[in-house]
């Protein structure tokens, strides 16, 4: 079954594989597997980005830990039901993947995303204790066959001021990168677990209508 490809959700990431492939699900005999990719930032920090890869695109049976790859696809979400509530799970759905010799971040940005979608939740604008402006938005990006992906995005500075004034339903385009962020969540009385959130760090945005 060939899925219609829309150009409103485009991701390119390059980095190093740091996990083995884990089985996710199967559709029409095609197996999909998750693998973690470490992508460097311009600073010394890095992001760990989950990729969803078809067994028809890549040899998922053997370990590729330490190999560098370039992957192109879409940033997708689905709701996972756990602990009596839905949790948004995000990953890069890979359409093309190739092994590369090195990640040349001087020539190309190793982490780029473009999204064209609709504000689907009231933006949250706030200031950090150090006086930086931040706005959180949730973007609904249409997919083929009436589906949508819900992508959390974070804006800074003047982008945050702009985003904070957007209304639900506004049509926007966003350019940026995917980032991972670790946080701690309290479960029960005293148990604390480490979790990872994924979001798009926005470098540029504009209204489309």
C-alpha positions as CSV (number, residue, x, y, z in Angstrom):
1,X,0.0,0.0,0.0
2,X,1.7,3.2,-1.1
3,X,1.1,6.1,1.1
4,X,0.5,9.5,-0.5
5,X,3.4,11.7,0.5
6,X,2.7,15.3,1.7
7,X,5.5,17.9,1.7
8,X,4.2,19.7,4.8
9,X,6.4,17.6,7.2
10,X,10.1,17.2,6.2
11,X,13.0,16.0,8.4
12,X,16.7,15.5,7.7
13,X,18.9,14.1,10.5
14,X,22.4,12.8,10.5
15,X,24.2,11.2,13.5
16,X,25.4,8.1,15.1
17,X,23.3,5.0,15.9
18,X,23.6,4.3,19.7
19,X,21.1,1.4,20.2
20,X,20.0,-1.9,18.6
21,X,16.8,-2.0,16.6
22,X,13.7,-2.7,18.7
23,X,10.5,-4.2,17.1
24,X,7.6,-1.7,17.1
25,X,4.8,-3.1,14.9
26,X,3.9,-4.7,11.6
27,X,1.6,-3.5,8.8
28,X,0.8,-5.7,5.7
29,X,3.9,-7.9,6.4
30,X,6.2,-4.9,6.7
31,X,8.0,-4.7,10.0
32,X,8.9,-1.4,11.7
33,X,11.7,-1.0,14.2
34,X,12.9,1.8,16.6
35,X,16.5,2.8,16.9
36,X,18.2,5.8,18.7
37,X,20.3,8.3,16.8
38,X,22.6,10.8,18.6
39,X,22.7,14.1,16.7
40,X,25.2,16.8,17.8
41,X,24.2,20.4,18.4
42,X,26.5,23.3,17.6
43,X,27.4,23.5,21.2
44,X,28.9,20.4,23.0
45,X,25.3,19.1,23.7
46,X,23.5,16.5,21.6
47,X,20.0,15.2,21.1
48,X,19.0,11.5,21.1
49,X,16.3,11.2,18.4
50,X,14.2,8.0,17.9
51,X,13.9,6.8,14.3
52,X,11.2,4.4,13.1
53,X,12.7,2.3,10.2
54,X,11.1,-0.3,8.0
55,X,12.9,-3.7,7.6
56,X,12.6,-3.1,3.9
57,X,14.8,0.0,4.1
58,X,17.6,-1.3,6.3
59,X,19.0,-4.5,7.8
60,X,17.4,-4.3,11.2
61,X,18.6,-7.9,12.2
62,X,22.2,-6.9,12.9
63,X,23.7,-4.3,15.2
64,X,24.6,-0.9,13.7
65,X,25.8,0.7,16.9
66,X,28.6,3.2,16.1
67,X,27.6,3.6,12.4
68,X,26.8,7.1,11.1
69,X,23.7,7.5,9.0
70,X,21.7,10.2,7.2
71,X,18.0,9.8,7.4
72,X,15.1,11.6,5.7
73,X,11.4,11.4,6.6
74,X,8.7,12.9,8.7
75,X,8.2,13.8,12.4
76,X,5.2,11.8,13.5
77,X,3.1,11.3,16.6
78,X,0.8,8.7,18.0
79,X,-1.2,8.3,21.2
80,X,-0.1,5.5,23.5
81,X,-2.5,4.6,26.2
82,X,-0.8,4.0,29.6
83,X,-1.7,4.5,33.2
84,X,-5.3,5.5,32.3
85,X,-4.3,8.3,30.1
86,X,-2.9,8.9,26.6
87,X,0.8,9.8,26.1
88,X,2.1,11.4,22.9
89,X,4.9,9.3,21.4
90,X,7.1,11.1,18.8
91,X,9.6,9.7,16.4
92,X,11.1,10.3,12.9
93,X,9.3,8.1,10.4
94,X,12.2,7.3,8.0
95,X,11.6,7.2,4.2
96,X,15.3,7.1,3.2
97,X,18.4,6.1,5.2
98,X,22.0,5.6,4.2
99,X,25.3,4.9,6.0
100,X,27.7,7.8,5.7
101,X,31.4,8.2,6.5
102,X,31.1,11.3,8.7
103,X,28.6,13.9,9.8
104,X,29.7,17.1,8.1
105,X,28.0,19.7,10.1
106,X,30.0,22.5,8.6
107,X,28.5,21.8,5.1
108,X,25.0,20.7,6.1
109,X,22.9,21.1,9.2
110,X,22.6,17.5,10.6
111,X,19.2,18.3,12.2
112,X,16.6,20.1,10.1
113,X,12.8,20.1,10.1
114,X,10.1,22.0,8.2
115,X,6.4,21.8,9.3
116,X,3.3,23.4,7.8
117,X,0.4,23.0,10.1
118,X,-2.3,24.5,12.4
119,X,-2.1,25.8,15.9
120,X,-4.4,23.3,17.8
121,X,-4.0,24.5,21.4
122,X,-3.8,27.9,23.0
123,X,-0.1,28.9,22.9
124,X,1.6,29.3,26.3
125,X,3.9,32.4,26.6
126,X,6.1,32.8,29.6
127,X,9.4,34.3,30.8
128,X,12.3,32.2,32.3
129,X,13.8,33.3,35.7
130,X,16.7,34.8,33.7
131,X,14.3,36.9,31.6
132,X,14.2,34.8,28.4
133,X,10.9,34.7,26.5
134,X,9.5,31.3,25.7
135,X,6.3,30.1,24.0
136,X,5.0,26.5,23.7
137,X,2.8,25.6,20.8
138,X,1.2,22.4,19.6
139,X,1.0,22.1,15.9
140,X,-1.4,19.8,14.0
141,X,0.2,18.7,10.8
142,X,-2.0,16.9,8.3
143,X,-1.1,13.5,7.0
144,X,-2.6,11.5,4.1
145,X,-5.9,9.7,4.6
146,X,-7.3,12.2,7.1
147,X,-4.7,11.6,9.8
148,X,-2.7,14.3,11.7
149,X,0.5,14.5,13.7
150,X,0.6,16.6,16.8
151,X,4.0,18.2,17.2
152,X,5.0,20.2,20.3
153,X,7.2,23.2,19.4
154,X,9.1,25.6,21.5
155,X,9.9,29.2,20.5
156,X,12.4,31.7,21.9
157,X,12.8,35.5,21.9
158,X,10.9,37.3,19.2
159,X,9.5,34.0,17.8
160,X,8.0,33.5,21.3
161,X,6.4,36.9,21.3
162,X,5.0,36.2,17.8
163,X,3.8,32.7,18.7
164,X,2.2,33.9,22.0
165,X,-0.3,36.0,20.0
166,X,-1.4,33.2,17.6
167,X,-4.9,32.0,17.8
168,X,-6.1,28.4,17.7
169,X,-6.6,27.4,14.0
170,X,-3.9,29.7,12.7
171,X,-2.0,28.3,9.7
172,X,1.8,28.5,10.2
173,X,5.1,27.3,8.7
174,X,7.9,26.4,11.0
175,X,11.6,25.7,10.4
176,X,13.9,24.4,13.2
177,X,15.4,21.3,14.7
178,X,14.2,18.3,16.7
179,X,15.5,18.3,20.3
180,X,15.3,15.8,23.2
181,X,14.9,17.0,26.8
182,X,15.3,14.9,29.9
183,X,13.0,15.6,32.8
184,X,12.0,13.9,36.1
185,X,8.5,12.8,36.9
186,X,7.2,11.8,40.3
187,X,5.3,8.6,40.5
188,X,3.4,7.8,43.7
189,X,4.7,9.2,47.0
190,X,8.5,9.0,46.6
191,X,9.4,7.3,43.3
192,X,11.0,9.6,40.7
193,X,11.6,8.4,37.1
194,X,13.7,9.9,34.4
195,X,11.8,10.6,31.1
196,X,12.6,12.2,27.8
197,X,10.4,14.7,25.9
198,X,10.8,15.5,22.2
199,X,9.9,18.8,20.6
200,X,10.8,21.1,17.8
201,X,13.1,24.1,18.6
202,X,11.9,26.8,16.3
203,X,14.4,29.0,14.5
204,X,11.9,30.7,12.1
205,X,8.1,30.8,11.7
206,X,5.6,32.6,9.6
207,X,1.8,32.8,9.0
208,X,0.6,31.2,5.8
209,X,-2.8,32.9,5.4
